[in-house]
Amino acid sequence: MDQTEVPKLRCQRIGCDATFTEDNNPDGSCTYHDSGPFFHDGMKEWSCCKKRSHDFSLFLEIPGCKTGKHTTEKPVLAKATPTPTPKNPFSPPTAAPATNSSSKESCPRCKQGFFCSDHGSQAQPKAAPAKSYASAPAKKVVDINQPQTCKNQGCGQTFKEKDNHETACNYHPGPAVFHDRMRGWKCCDIHVKEFDEFMSVPPCSKGWHDADPAS
């Protein structure tokens, strides 16, 4: 007796992109962003949860802040409003004579090792701790039948390593470009105004699926 496989649908909510079936779509199965992103001076921010990142790939990996049911209908995103940024993120140094060593010790910039015009000529700034760069971890061993999610930009498909090959993945090599309220991909030179249009730009390159591009 043949059993017809129920076709899976792709959720259209921003931040989800999971597949589902109408028979298996309980409330709370979808995690998504209900308000559009805001881009300004290289910063990407979800206006619904105020979470930010400078890196676009990390920005897209910020988990959704709302839950509900999956849907095949494109949502109408609420208008994005940026989080106000303080004009003076650093507290001004305490006014004190430049020759006073205690003022140097209490100066926020001196304590962090930055150059300070008030104390720069009298004290050696603390050496910044040497940055330690961990070597890239060895590629983890994965069961060839284990489902994985491709992290290549513009893909996001679930795949098994046994089915992976040099043209299995459709993706954008990037980078993503945001300028003057335009969003686009430098790799294929396509630029649009709306974020959902940007997310729908078809990938321009083929390659291997990669579930762990950082390694």
C-alpha positions as CSV (number, residue, x, y, z in Angstrom):
1,M,0.0,0.0,0.0
2,D,1.6,3.3,-1.1
3,Q,1.8,6.1,1.4
4,T,1.9,9.5,-0.1
5,E,4.4,11.8,1.6
6,V,2.9,15.1,2.8
7,P,4.7,18.0,1.1
8,K,6.6,20.3,3.4
9,L,5.9,24.0,3.3
10,R,8.5,26.8,3.9
11,C,7.6,29.3,6.7
12,Q,7.7,32.9,5.5
13,R,8.1,34.6,8.8
14,I,11.3,36.7,9.2
15,G,13.8,34.8,11.3
16,C,12.2,31.4,11.0
17,D,12.6,29.8,7.5
18,A,11.7,26.4,8.8
19,T,9.7,23.7,6.9
20,F,6.4,22.4,8.2
21,T,3.2,20.6,7.3
22,E,-0.4,21.8,7.9
23,D,-0.9,18.7,10.0
24,N,2.1,19.5,12.2
25,N,2.0,23.2,13.0
26,P,1.2,23.7,16.7
27,D,1.1,27.1,18.3
28,G,4.6,28.0,19.5
29,S,6.4,26.0,16.9
30,C,7.6,29.1,15.0
31,T,10.1,31.6,16.5
32,Y,10.3,34.8,14.5
33,H,10.8,38.6,14.4
34,D,7.6,40.6,14.1
35,S,9.2,43.9,13.3
36,G,11.6,44.8,10.5
37,P,15.4,45.4,10.8
38,F,17.0,48.8,11.0
39,F,20.4,49.6,9.4
40,H,22.5,52.6,10.3
41,D,26.2,53.3,10.2
42,G,27.1,49.7,9.7
43,M,24.9,48.5,12.6
44,K,22.1,46.0,12.0
45,E,19.3,46.0,14.6
46,W,16.0,44.1,15.0
47,S,13.6,46.8,16.1
48,C,11.3,44.3,17.8
49,C,13.9,43.1,20.4
50,K,16.6,45.7,20.0
51,K,19.3,43.1,19.4
52,R,22.2,44.3,17.3
53,S,25.2,43.1,15.3
54,H,27.7,44.7,13.0
55,D,28.2,41.3,11.2
56,F,25.3,40.5,8.8
57,S,25.7,36.7,9.2
58,L,25.6,37.0,13.0
59,F,22.7,39.4,12.7
60,L,20.6,36.9,10.7
61,E,21.4,34.2,13.4
62,I,19.8,36.3,16.2
63,P,16.9,34.1,17.3
64,G,13.4,35.4,17.0
65,C,11.7,37.1,19.9
66,K,8.1,36.0,19.2
67,T,6.5,32.6,19.0
68,G,3.4,31.4,17.1
69,K,2.4,29.2,14.2
70,H,4.3,28.8,10.9
71,T,2.7,30.5,7.9
72,T,3.1,30.6,4.1
73,E,1.9,34.1,3.9
74,K,4.5,36.9,3.9
75,P,4.0,39.0,7.0
76,V,3.5,42.7,7.0
77,L,6.4,43.9,9.1
78,A,5.9,46.7,11.6
79,K,7.8,49.9,10.8
80,A,11.3,49.7,12.2
81,T,12.3,52.3,14.8
82,P,16.0,52.6,15.8
83,T,17.1,52.5,19.5
84,P,18.3,55.9,20.4
85,T,22.1,55.9,20.9
86,P,23.6,58.1,23.6
87,K,25.6,60.9,22.1
88,N,28.3,60.5,24.8
89,P,28.9,56.8,25.4
90,F,31.9,57.5,27.6
91,S,31.7,59.4,30.9
92,P,33.8,62.5,30.9
93,P,37.0,62.2,33.0
94,T,36.8,63.7,36.5
95,A,38.3,67.2,36.5
96,A,41.6,67.3,38.3
97,P,45.1,68.7,37.9
98,A,47.0,67.0,35.2
99,T,50.0,66.4,37.5
100,N,47.9,64.5,40.1
101,S,48.7,60.8,39.7
102,S,45.5,59.8,41.4
103,S,43.5,61.5,38.7
104,K,45.3,59.3,36.2
105,E,44.3,56.2,38.1
106,S,40.6,57.3,38.2
107,C,40.5,58.4,34.5
108,P,38.4,55.9,32.5
109,R,40.5,56.2,29.4
110,C,43.8,55.8,31.2
111,K,42.4,52.7,33.0
112,Q,41.4,51.1,29.7
113,G,44.8,51.8,28.1
114,F,43.6,54.5,25.7
115,F,45.5,57.8,25.0
116,C,44.2,60.6,27.2
117,S,45.0,64.2,26.4
118,D,45.0,65.1,30.1
119,H,47.4,62.5,31.2
120,G,49.1,61.3,28.1
121,S,52.3,63.3,28.6
122,Q,52.8,62.2,32.2
123,A,51.9,58.5,32.3
124,Q,52.6,55.5,30.3
125,P,49.3,54.0,29.2
126,K,48.7,50.5,30.3
127,A,49.6,48.0,27.7
128,A,46.6,46.5,26.1
129,P,46.4,42.8,26.8
130,A,47.7,40.7,23.9
131,K,45.0,39.4,21.8
132,S,44.9,35.6,21.7
133,Y,43.7,34.1,18.5
134,A,42.6,30.6,18.9
135,S,43.5,28.4,16.0
136,A,40.5,27.2,14.0
137,P,39.1,24.0,15.5
138,A,39.4,20.8,13.5
139,K,36.4,20.0,11.4
140,K,34.1,18.0,13.6
141,V,33.2,14.5,12.6
142,V,29.6,14.3,11.5
143,D,27.4,11.3,10.8
144,I,26.8,11.4,7.0
145,N,23.1,10.7,7.7
146,Q,22.7,13.4,10.3
147,P,20.5,16.3,9.2
148,Q,22.4,19.6,9.3
149,T,21.4,23.2,8.4
150,C,23.5,25.0,5.8
151,K,24.9,28.4,7.1
152,N,25.9,29.7,3.7
153,Q,24.2,33.1,3.0
154,G,21.0,32.8,1.2
155,C,20.7,29.0,1.6
156,G,19.6,27.8,5.0
157,Q,18.5,24.4,3.7
158,T,18.6,21.1,5.7
159,F,21.0,18.6,4.2
160,K,22.8,15.3,4.9
161,E,26.5,15.0,4.3
162,K,26.0,11.9,2.1
163,D,24.0,14.0,-0.3
164,N,26.4,17.0,-0.3
165,H,28.3,17.8,-3.5
166,E,29.9,20.8,-5.3
167,T,26.6,22.1,-6.7
168,A,24.2,21.2,-3.9
169,C,24.1,24.6,-2.4
170,N,22.7,27.8,-3.9
171,Y,24.0,30.8,-2.0
172,H,25.5,34.3,-2.0
173,P,29.2,34.5,-1.5
174,G,28.6,38.1,-0.5
175,P,29.1,40.4,1.1
176,A,25.8,42.0,1.8
177,V,25.8,45.7,1.2
178,F,23.6,48.3,3.0
179,H,23.8,51.9,1.9
180,D,21.4,54.9,1.7
181,R,18.4,52.7,2.6
182,M,19.3,50.2,-0.1
183,R,20.0,46.5,0.6
184,G,21.8,44.3,-1.8
185,W,24.5,41.7,-2.6
186,K,27.8,42.8,-4.0
187,C,28.4,39.3,-5.5
188,C,25.4,39.7,-8.0
189,D,25.1,43.5,-7.9
190,I,21.4,43.4,-7.0
191,H,20.0,46.2,-4.7
192,V,16.5,46.7,-3.4
193,K,14.8,48.9,-0.9
194,E,12.7,46.5,1.2
195,F,14.2,43.9,3.5
196,D,11.8,41.1,2.5
197,E,12.8,41.8,-1.1
198,F,16.4,41.6,-0.1
199,M,15.9,38.3,1.6
200,S,14.1,37.0,-1.6
201,V,17.0,37.9,-4.0
202,P,17.8,34.5,-5.6
203,P,21.3,33.1,-4.9
204,C,23.9,33.6,-7.6
205,S,26.5,30.9,-6.9
206,K,26.6,27.1,-6.4
207,G,28.8,25.1,-4.1
208,W,29.0,22.7,-1.2
209,H,26.6,23.0,1.7
210,D,28.4,24.1,4.9
211,A,26.9,23.8,8.4
212,D,30.0,25.2,10.1
213,P,31.5,27.9,7.8
214,A,33.7,29.3,10.6
215,S,35.7,26.1,10.9
